[in-house]
Structures are given as structure tokens and as C-alpha cells.
Amino acid sequence: GRLAVLGVGPGQPAWRTREVEALLASASDVVGYRLYLDLVADRIGHCRRHDFDLGEEEARCRHALALAAEGRDVALVCSGDAGIFAMASPLVELMERPDDPAWARVELVVGPGISAMQAAAARLGAPLGHDFCAISLSDLLTPRPEIERRLQAAAQGDFVIAFYNPVSRRRRDLLPLAQAILLEARPADTPVAIARSLGRPEEEVTVTTLAALDPEAVDMLSLVLVGSSNSRAVTLPSGRTLVLTPRGYHRKSA
């Protein structure tokens, strides 16, 4: 069988790639977190659904592999891009040391999708115009000291930073810690964007500053994008606020 790990983008159907659409259309079974399967409900009516709860990532992968090993055409669905803080990682890890020899005969396909940071950048203009990195603030799988070390390194490197998993219902202190670390390394007026529910009807994108960032305004459906020391907010004549991280073309032309 075949197992396709598909990133379906942050939300709206227009952000799915043609490859992902084709793989969904050919699938016999779809596996995923129920919210993500609901996002592609318009394309999986012909499929057998296998819904899982949040936090059951490894169980999803094992179930998808078992189905594919039976000869089925399986789609393992995740939001954003499958390879960015998503399902490709635990799946390949399981395939590296398979529990079932039949898994070795499964054909693996990874279908890329638009990541949350790409979608946020599109809404904001050009915040990722120069060097950037992505950091997950979830300490469920990554020890907190490692997260703090990466925060310090990103601050010193002056990267634009996309914060995935910035908060949860119980984990509220790592985003304020990141804010404090970054305030030691870059200006207080560094632009910060909070992008919530990208590509969905309730989408909301707000621009503030590093000093004014209120972690309580961030929820589980948000991505936080923090500019570098060179980033700046740009207000268009229409009143729309964008974020620009210049690459340096003005120096080249000068």
C-alpha cells in the first residue's frame, strides 16, 4: 500500500497544493486529528475516516502504517506543512525501526503544504525577507533547558522568529520568558505579529511591539512572529499595517 503524509495548510482550501488534492482524491482511508479531517471534509467524503484526539500523534502514525501495510491507499493528514512540527517526523521515526516487517513494504509519500509561518508572512507583507528561524515553545517533547538555549541563540543571532505552540491551557510561562530574553537583545519597538486561525473565517492578525506583546492575548491557535532588530512596521496609505524585514537591496542600489 501507500501512505501519503499530507500537509493541508493552515485552513482554507485555496492553500492546498494540487499534489495534496490529488493524493486526497485517490485515498481509500484518511487518518488524522478530527479537527484536521474536518478541514478537508470537502475532499474525503469517499474515504473511510479514522479520527484521533489531540496528543495521539504516534497512535495515528501506527494506525496509518497498519492500514497501508494491508494494501490500502492511506492519507495521514496534518495542518500546515507535514514536515514542520507535524506528522512526517514521528512517522519516519517509526519507519526507521519498524515494529512490523510489513511496514517496510509501504510506499511513503510526503505532500508539502503551506506552513503557518508562510501564511502569516503572506498576510503581513514581508516579515521573512531575511534570515529567520522557527521555534516551538512546547516542552511536552523538548526539555525546557533546550528551548531556553535555542531562544538565547536566536536572540543573539538576530533572527526573525516564528513561535509555534506559543501557549496552551496549562503552559503559559514560556512565551513571557521568550519575550524577556528577546527584549535583552533587540529594541522594545521590534514589531511582533499574532496570527490566529489563519485561513479560517475567524482569522485575526494583529501587529504590536515586543514590549507591548501581551502573552494573554495569545491562544493555542496562534502563531507569534517576532521581527529582527532590522524589521519595521510599514503603514500603507490605505491604513493597512505590514511588517518588513529588509534584505538590503537599498544598500546594493546605493
N, C-alpha and C positions, 0 to 999 in steps of 0.2 A: 504494500500500500504506500500511500504518500501522505506525509504530514507537512502542511504549509503553516508556518507561523506568520501571522498577518498583523501588521500594524495598520489600524484603520483610521489613523489621525485622531485629533482631539475630539471631534464631534460631528461636524456637518458632512453629509455625503459628498459634497464637491471636493473635499480634501482627501478622498480616497484615490489611490493610484489605479490606473487601468489594470495593472498586473494583479493588484489585490482584488479588484472587482471580478476579474476572470477566475481567480482561484476560489473565491466565494461561490461563484456560479457553478463551478464544477464539483464542489464538495458534496459528499454524502452526509457528513456529520460535522457539526461545529461545536467546539469546546471553549468555554471561557467564563469569566466573571459575568454574572447575569446582566449587570448594567452595560457592559461592553457588547454583549449579544443583542441587547435591546437597541443599541446604536446602529446595528446593521440588520435590524429586523426586516427592512425592505428588500434585503438580498438573500435571506436564508429561509424563506418560507418553505422551500423544498427540502430542507435539511432536517436531520434529526438533531435536536438541541440537547446539549449536555451542560447544564448550568451549575456553576460553582459559586461559593461565597467568597468574599474578600478574605485574603490571607491563605487561601488554599492553592497557592501557585504550584507547588511541587505535585500536589494531587492532580491538578489539571494536566500537567505535563505527562505524568504516568498514565492517566486515563487516555489522553490523546495518543500516546505511543502504543498502548494496548490495542486501541481501535485500528490504528494504521497497520499494526502487525497482523491484524486479521484480514488485511487486504483492502481496507476502506480508504476513501479519499477524505482526509480529515483536515479541517481548518482550525487551528488554535488561535483564537482572536484576542488581541490586546489593543489598548488605545495607543495613540502616538505612533512611535516607531518601535518595531518589535525588538530592536537591538539596544534601545536606550532605556535603561531601568525597566525593562519589560521581560517578556517570556522567552526570548531567544536564549538568554543566559542560563536559567535553570534547566532548560531543555537540553542544550548542548552539554551541560554538566552531567545530566543523567545519561546521555548517549555516550559520553566518554567512558563511563563504567556501567554498562547496561545490566540491569537485574535480569532481563530476559534476553536470551540469544536472538530471539525473533526481532528485537528492536534494531539489530544490526542490518536487517534487510529492508528497513524503512527508508524510502527516499525522502530527504529533507529539503524543503524549500523555505527560504525566508523572504517574505514580501515586505519591502520597506514602506514606511508611512511618514507622514508629516509629523514631526515631533512637536511637543507643546512649546518648546523654546522657539522653533521656527514659526509657528503660528503666532506667538506673541510678538516676535520680531516683525512679522508682516503687518500686524496691527499698529505697531509703534514706529514704522519707518525704517530706521537703520541702526538699531542698538547693537547689532552684532557685526558692525562694519569692520572691526578689528579683532584682535585676539580675544578669545572667550573660553570659558570652561563651564561645565555643569557639575553641580554637587548635590547629592541627595542628603537631606537633613534627617532622614530616618535612621535611628540607631537600633532598629529591630535586627538587622543583619550585619551592620557595620559598627564596631566598637566606638564609643564616643571619643576616646583619645585620637583615633584615626581621623574622625570627622574634624576635630579641632585642629589637627595638624594640617589637614588639607585647606581648611579655612585660612590658617596663617599663611600658608604657601601661596594661595590665590590672592590674598591681600597684598603680600609682598610683590607678587608678580604683576599686580595691577591689571588683572584680567576682568573683563565683564563677566559676571557670574549669573548663571541661571540656577536658581534653587528649586529643585524638585522636592516633593514631600516636605514642604516647609514646616507644617504643623500637623497634628492630629488632635483628636479629642483629649487625649491624655498627655501628649508630648507638645508642650508649649514653650519650652525654655531654650531650644537650640537656635531658633530664629533670632531672639533677642541677643544671644551670645554672638551669632554671626554679625549682627548689626554693630555690636560693641567692638568686635575685632576689626571690622572694616572702617569704622569711624576713626580708628587709630592710624589708618593708612591712607585714607583718601578724604577729600573735602566733604563737609557736612551737607553741602548743596548738591552732591552727586545724585543724578536722577535715579529713581527707583520706580519700577512699574509692577503693579499687581494685576495679573491677568487671571480672571476667574471664569470657569466654564466656557473655555474657548470653543467657538463653533456651534454653540447651543443657543437656544432662544434667550436664556438668562445671562448670556455673556456680558462681562463687565471688565473694562481695562481702565485702570486709573494710574496717573503718574504723580509721584510725590518726590520727596528727597530722602536721603539716607538718614538725616537727623530726624525728620518728621515721620518716618515709617512707623506705623502702629501695628505691631505684630497681632494685636487682637482683631485687626481688620482682615486678616488672612485666614482662610479655611482650607480644608482638605482638597478642595477642587481648584486651588490656586497655584500658579507658578509665580515666583518672585524673581524679577530680573533687575540686577544691580549694575549700574554703569561703572566704567573705569574712571580714573581721575580726569580723563580727556572727554568723557561723554558729556553731553549737554542736552537740555530740553530745548526744543525748537517750536515756537508758536507760529502757525501759518496765518495768513490774512483771514482765513475762514474761522479762526479761533481754535482749530484743532491742534492739540499738542502732540508732537512727535519726540522721539529720542534719537539722537545722532551720536555715534562713536566714529569720528573721522579716521580714515585710513592714512591720510597725509598727502592727499592729492594737491592741496593748496601749496605745500612746500615744493612739490615737483613742478607745478606750473610757475611758481615764483623763480 
